[in-house]
Amino acid sequence: MKVGVVLGSGLGAFADALGHGKEDQHKETPYKEIAGWPVSTAVGHAGKLVEGRIGNADVIVLSGRVHFYEGYSAQQVTFGIRELKKRGVTSVILTNAAGGINTAYKPGEFVLISDHINLMGMNPLMGPNDDALGPRFPDMSEAYSKRLRKLAQDAAAETGWLLKEGVYVGLSGPSYETPAEIRYLRTIGADLVGMSTVPETIVANHLGMEVLGISCVTNMAAGILPQKLVHEEVLETGAGVRETIIQLLKAIVPRLA
């Protein structure tokens, strides 16, 4: 059973580390060599597909993604998920860099996504439906698999980590949210905010794949701290948790297989 991993902004270290252990093997393919794959223009996204193995798990890693704010369509944004399905992936781990709305979070912390709110203004399933791929009206009552979250919690506990859980809200970007928007998002139940993951989760569920979502809190959301938001902070935090994300994913991935 193959496991897919999508790496968010600044979190590409796992793909770089894949293949450096005794049991690991890997093959890299730049996205530009795969027909139809859109090119990422965001800083911190390498743009390559890495195939390898961790323990008993066959793994396909997408190092970088494209975003709605880059001007791509909803279908292009989710191209990678459909490609993973074609290559036999049944479970996918979606990672992202997120702003912390919940003040119990701290920058550098990893949080499991328990649910999401789609405020991106689009849905990647709009348009004609291919019934051979999935139903016209897919159920989203367990968009993020409880089974996979339990496996992730068990793996984290064995390595000494405690993973909190929270609700992720997806916005289109690319501008960061205003303090008023963050107050609104907190009111409607959001703990994390970002500009990805939601369309990928929708498509993965449509295709019958199980989803595990992991957010790295790279900064506190607008208005929580008396400072402005800059993308460099996102990348710096991602670099600071390099070893953590490698060890965390290496602990979780074999359990999913």
HUPE-V497508 format. One record per residue. N is the residue number from 1. RES is the residue in one letter. SS is DSSP state (H for helix, E for strand, C for the rest). D_CENTER is the distance of its C-alpha to the mean C-alpha in whole Angstrom. Layout:
n & res & ss & d_center
N & RES & SS & D_CENTER
N & RES & SS & D_CENTER
//
This chain:
n & res & ss & d_center
1 & M & C & 20
2 & K & E & 17
3 & V & E & 13
4 & G & E & 11
5 & V & E & 8
6 & V & E & 6
7 & L & E & 6
8 & G & C & 6
9 & S & C & 9
10 & G & C & 12
11 & L & C & 10
12 & G & C & 12
13 & A & H & 14
14 & F & H & 13
15 & A & H & 14
16 & D & H & 17
17 & A & H & 18
18 & L & C & 18
19 & G & C & 21
20 & H & C & 23
21 & G & C & 24
22 & K & C & 27
23 & E & C & 25
24 & D & C & 22
25 & Q & C & 23
26 & H & E & 21
27 & K & E & 21
28 & E & E & 20
29 & T & E & 20
30 & P & E & 19
31 & Y & H & 18
32 & K & H & 21
33 & E & H & 23
34 & I & C & 21
35 & A & C & 23
36 & G & C & 21
37 & W & C & 18
38 & P & C & 17
39 & V & C & 17
40 & S & C & 15
41 & T & C & 17
42 & A & C & 15
43 & V & C & 16
44 & G & C & 14
45 & H & C & 12
46 & A & C & 15
47 & G & C & 15
48 & K & E & 15
49 & L & E & 15
50 & V & E & 16
51 & E & E & 18
52 & G & E & 19
53 & R & E & 20
54 & I & E & 19
55 & G & C & 22
56 & N & C & 22
57 & A & E & 19
58 & D & E & 19
59 & V & E & 15
60 & I & E & 14
61 & V & E & 11
62 & L & E & 10
63 & S & E & 11
64 & G & C & 10
65 & R & C & 9
66 & V & C & 12
67 & H & C & 12
68 & F & H & 14
69 & Y & H & 16
70 & E & H & 17
71 & G & C & 19
72 & Y & C & 18
73 & S & C & 18
74 & A & H & 16
75 & Q & H & 17
76 & Q & H & 16
77 & V & H & 13
78 & T & C & 12
79 & F & H & 14
80 & G & H & 12
81 & I & H & 11
82 & R & H & 15
83 & E & H & 16
84 & L & H & 14
85 & K & H & 16
86 & K & H & 19
87 & R & C & 19
88 & G & C & 19
89 & V & E & 15
90 & T & E & 16
91 & S & E & 13
92 & V & E & 9
93 & I & E & 6
94 & L & E & 3
95 & T & E & 3
96 & N & E & 4
97 & A & E & 8
98 & A & E & 10
99 & G & E & 13
100 & G & E & 15
101 & I & C & 18
102 & N & C & 19
103 & T & C & 21
104 & A & C & 21
105 & Y & C & 18
106 & K & C & 19
107 & P & C & 17
108 & G & C & 15
109 & E & C & 15
110 & F & E & 12
111 & V & E & 11
112 & L & E & 10
113 & I & E & 9
114 & S & E & 13
115 & D & E & 13
116 & H & E & 12
117 & I & E & 15
118 & N & E & 15
119 & L & E & 17
120 & M & C & 16
121 & G & C & 19
122 & M & C & 18
123 & N & C & 17
124 & P & C & 16
125 & L & C & 19
126 & M & C & 21
127 & G & C & 24
128 & P & C & 26
129 & N & C & 24
130 & D & C & 25
131 & D & C & 26
132 & A & C & 26
133 & L & C & 22
134 & G & C & 21
135 & P & C & 23
136 & R & C & 24
137 & F & C & 23
138 & P & C & 20
139 & D & C & 20
140 & M & C & 17
141 & S & C & 19
142 & E & C & 16
143 & A & C & 13
144 & Y & C & 11
145 & S & C & 14
146 & K & H & 16
147 & R & H & 17
148 & L & H & 14
149 & R & H & 14
150 & K & H & 18
151 & L & H & 17
152 & A & H & 14
153 & Q & H & 17
154 & D & H & 20
155 & A & H & 18
156 & A & H & 17
157 & A & H & 21
158 & E & H & 23
159 & T & C & 21
160 & G & C & 22
161 & W & C & 19
162 & L & C & 19
163 & L & C & 15
164 & K & E & 16
165 & E & E & 14
166 & G & E & 14
167 & V & E & 13
168 & Y & E & 11
169 & V & E & 13
170 & G & E & 11
171 & L & E & 14
172 & S & C & 15
173 & G & C & 16
174 & P & C & 17
175 & S & C & 19
176 & Y & C & 18
177 & E & C & 20
178 & T & C & 23
179 & P & H & 24
180 & A & H & 26
181 & E & H & 22
182 & I & H & 21
183 & R & H & 24
184 & Y & H & 23
185 & L & H & 20
186 & R & H & 21
187 & T & H & 24
188 & I & C & 22
189 & G & C & 20
190 & A & C & 17
191 & D & C & 16
192 & L & E & 13
193 & V & E & 12
194 & G & E & 10
195 & M & C & 10
196 & S & C & 7
197 & T & C & 5
198 & V & H & 9
199 & P & H & 10
200 & E & H & 8
201 & T & H & 9
202 & I & H & 12
203 & V & H & 13
204 & A & H & 12
205 & N & H & 14
206 & H & H & 17
207 & L & C & 17
208 & G & C & 17
209 & M & C & 14
210 & E & E & 13
211 & V & E & 9
212 & L & E & 8
213 & G & E & 6
214 & I & E & 6
215 & S & E & 7
216 & C & E & 9
217 & V & E & 12
218 & T & E & 13
219 & N & E & 16
220 & M & E & 18
221 & A & C & 18
222 & A & C & 21
223 & G & C & 25
224 & I & C & 24
225 & L & C & 25
226 & P & C & 28
227 & Q & C & 26
228 & K & C & 24
229 & L & C & 21
230 & V & C & 20
231 & H & H & 17
232 & E & H & 19
233 & E & H & 18
234 & V & H & 15
235 & L & H & 15
236 & E & H & 18
237 & T & H & 16
238 & G & H & 13
239 & A & H & 17
240 & G & H & 18
241 & V & C & 16
242 & R & H & 16
243 & E & H & 18
244 & T & H & 16
245 & I & H & 12
246 & I & H & 15
247 & Q & H & 17
248 & L & H & 14
249 & L & H & 12
250 & K & H & 16
251 & A & H & 17
252 & I & H & 14
253 & V & H & 14
254 & P & H & 18
255 & R & H & 18
256 & L & H & 16
257 & A & C & 18
//
